[in-house]
Amino acid sequence: MKRRYFMTGAAAGLAGAAASSFPKPAISQGLMEWRMVTAWPKGLPGVGSGAQRLADRITALSGGKLRVKLFAAGELVPGLQCFDAVSNGTAELGHDAAYYHLSKSEACAFFCAFPWGLTCSEQNGWIEYGGGQALWDELYAPFNLQGFLAGNTGTQMFGWFRKEINTVDDLKGLKYRAPGNNAKIMTKLGAAVISLPGGEIFPALQSGALDAAEWIGPYNDLSLGFYQVAKYYYSPGFHEPSTAFQLLVNKQKYEALPTELKDVIRIASQAANDDVFAEYTANNGTSLATLVTKHEVQVRSLSRDILMAMGNATNEILIDIMDKGGIVRKVAESYIAYRNSVIPWTRVGEQTFVNARLLPFPFGVKS
């Protein structure tokens, strides 16, 4: 039903585009140009290219009635200030990660990524059919914001390290870049956590201001050149089992739109959510192969002891979050209940299949 509705909306948008080519003053007077600020360096694959396609898609589906101009991080506002910029009307739209804004509310993390939380498909299910969107609307309303899912990286890597990490003690004093609740976890385990936007990570690693950093995964990490200054690449990305990006919309401007343009924004965001995840899925494998074979990156797994320590630290953080009460507790309880309900099916469905696919039978190879 949603796919059919999207195609219908696309057709309507194209029809509107054709109509707008005629010199009708009533149409030309109704044109709007909105600004979209992002947290991403200009031209960055995945998040950056996905944000540009989202801006272009809104323009196209609206038939040019709502034209969106994109500004990369630093062009209009700094990369980590999208939330405030859209809230106060400096820009009408923003594309970033909700967990950049935990200072606004601890609940923001659940609409992006929470350690040991939901995969991409599970996250989509909670937002769209598990009550997540209604809670998101409630959370953002006081900030004059409307949020929509607008992309996902899927499961990320834990990050880049200059030296091997074998024990929990190896984390102590480590200068590590991390956002969100991963920063809290690493702080609990003794790391010196530094928060930096993506475009500043490489020079910090190069200068020694950082010993380690997490960003996204092979597709982006290859393009940013982290392999040049750190050779140990760790998984699993328990801290971000799925990282959803958000389209921030100034709520006052959004509510003033006619219904058809509200639908354009909502449907374009939904398309972006699928589109960005597909881009990462299609490119991570080949990018990882390039990192390993061409650049001699060593892919390592965190030890069980480290993972257990990080899991216990996560639980402590989650209890602290829930103790805050109000909308924060309300969101957390919904997220936890949904996670508990969906894990049994993920285990029986996808997990057993992915495990079975590792069996050493040929696939498309003549025996």
Secondary structure by P-SEA (a helix, b strand, c coil): caaaaaaaaaaaaaaaaaaaccccaaaaaabbbbbbbccccccccaaaaaaaaaaaaaaaaacccbbbbbbcccccccccaaaaaaaacccccccccccccccccccccccccccccccaaaaaaaacccaaaaaaaaaaccccbbbbbcccccccccccccccccccccccccbbbbccaaaaaaaaaccbbbbbcccaaaaaaaaccccccccccccccccccccccccbbbcccccccbbbbbbccaaaaaaaccaaaaaaaaaaaaaaaaaaaaaaaacaaaaaaaaccccbbbbbbbcaaaaaaaaaaaaaaaaaaaacccaaaaaaaaaaaaaaacaaaaaacaaaaaaaaaccccccccc
